[in-house]
Amino acid sequence: MALREIIGQERALRILFGTLRRNRVPSAVLLSGDTGIGKMRTAVNYAKAVNCLSPVEDDCCDHCPSCRKTDAGVHPDVILLLPEEGEIKIDAIRRLEEVLSLRPFEGRRKVVIIDDADAMNLNAANAFLKTLEEPPSDSLILLIASNPDGLPDTIRSRCITIRLYPLSGEGCRKVLSGAVEDGALDAVLKLSMGRPGIALSRDLAGEREWFLKLLRSMEQGDAREVWEDKNAMKSWLDLATLFLRDRVVFAVTGNESDLLYGADPGRHIRGASRNAGGGEGSSAGEQPDRVLGAAFEAYRELLSLRSLLDFNLNKSISWNYVAQIMRSLMVHSY
């Protein structure tokens, strides 16, 4: 794949191609944005374009030895740094400094791609700052972060920050066509929320059933905290926002066909809408302001909680907080 073939990130590509066209490749770039939207793919293909032996219109050719080695992960001048045990430690940064101190073996530049750069611990971040302050002239450091606020300001200020965004429905369809069965594609597109990488790496339909099972238990007051880690918490909160989306859609349209969670959750959402709207006899459209107000308030609270997950919140307390929010939207009937 060439850089120009990245789907749905036109703004980011304009910036990256501009650096290549003017031959002004920066020393450090921070690619930020949600998980599953193509940050790593963009970084790898930018690295290919920087060191390509036969560039085509400022892009990589995708066929030369340099491009093939980068794709295979064996290019001596393209280094990938990943977190170990959930964080990037100072020893990894010191090894990185040693690598950058050497001249490129084959390419024009040494390229370092740091995935989950926001997982640097404080000591690692302080050591890395020294590298950013005096980077070798023949180096390019690409940082990838889903939560750029997790990086110190001193690091972010020394990078060109390029934000990537969730893809449109059409963009997701292009990425997922051929990789997902046609019969399941429409549902997967909705559940992925513009993040095709999530759809390709996870069982979204299975996660939806997991979410609904916990939601029913939560409604009955017997759900126990089951989040194993931060990623599980994020996944569950993503699904909760989709549930709220369904509730808003049904409150406005009264139409089950547009719901992501199907007929059974539709009954659940009907009940919740009646409850918020003023009792069993109320329809979704009788008091939409009250229904929508409750849903949007819950959405804001869940979104705020999700933004704080990288700050080591207590899982049990967070679970109880979310359970309280979700129970307020539901009735005790199925």
C-alpha positions, 0 to 999 in steps of 0.5 A, a space after each residue: 500500500 502507498 501513502 495515497 491509498 490511505 482512506 478517509 484521512 485526506 487532511 492528514 495526507 495533505 500535511 504529510 505530502 506537503 512535507 515530502 513535496 517541499 523536502 521538509 520532513 520534520 524531525 518528529 510527528 505526533 499522529 493522534 486519534 482514536 484506536 482503529 482509524 489507521 494511525 499505524 498504517 499512515 505512519 508505516 506508509 509515510 516511513 516508506 515514502 521518506 526512504 523510497 528508492 523510486 518515489 512516484 509523485 512524492 509517494 512511495 512506489 510500494 515495490 522497491 526493496 526499501 518499501 518491501 523491507 519496511 512492509 515486512 518489518 525488516 528494514 534496518 532503518 525503520 524501528 518500531 517501539 512498542 510498550 512492554 507490560 503496558 508501558 514504555 520504560 526508560 530502558 527502551 528510550 535509551 536503546 532508542 537513543 543508541 539506534 538514533 546515534 548511528 547513521 542510516 544503513 540503507 535509507 535516507 533517514 532513520 525512522 522510529 515509530 513509537 506506538 502507544 507513545 502515551 504509555 511512556 512513564 515519567 522517567 521515559 518521557 523525561 529521557 525522550 525529551 532530550 532526544 526531541 530537543 536535539 534530534 539527529 538531522 537524518 532521523 524521523 520520529 513518528 509517535 502514535 497516541 490515542 490519548 495525546 493528553 497523556 504525553 507531557 506538554 514538553 513533548 507535544 510542543 516539539 512535534 508536528 501534531 496531526 490528528 486523524 479522525 474516524 472514517 465516514 460510513 463510505 470510507 469504512 465500507 471501502 476498507 471493510 469490503 471483502 474482509 467482512 461478509 456482506 450479510 454482516 457488513 452493515 451491522 459491523 459498519 454501525 458498530 465500528 463507529 468509523 474505526 475499521 481497524 476495530 472491526 477487523 481485530 475484534 468480534 463486535 457482534 460478540 461484544 454487543 451480546 456481552 454488553 447486553 447481557 451485562 446491561 440486563 444484569 445491571 438493570 436487575 441490580 446484580 451486575 458485578 464489576 467485570 472490567 479486566 483492564 482499561 481497554 475493556 472499560 473503553 470497549 464497554 463505554 463505547 457500546 454504552 454510547 451506541 445504546 444511548 444513540 439508539 435511545 435518542 433515535 427511537 425517541 425521535 423516530 419511534 422506528 426500530 429499524 434504525 436501531 443498532 441493537 435490534 428488536 430485543 434491545 428495541 423493547 428495552 429502549 422503548 421501556 426506558 423511553 416510556 420511563 423517562 417520558 412519563 410512564 407506561 402510557 407515554 410514547 416515544 414522541 410525547 415528551 421527547 425533550 425529557 427523553 433526549 435530555 436524559 440521554 444526552 446528560 448520560 452521554 456527557 457523563 460517560 464521555 467524560 469518564 472515558 476521557 479519564 480512563 488513562 489516569 488509573 481510575 478505580 475500576 470498581 468505583 467507575 463500574 458503580 458510577 456507570 451502573 447508576 447512570 445506566 439504571 437511571 435510563 432503564 425500567 425493570 421489564 423485558 
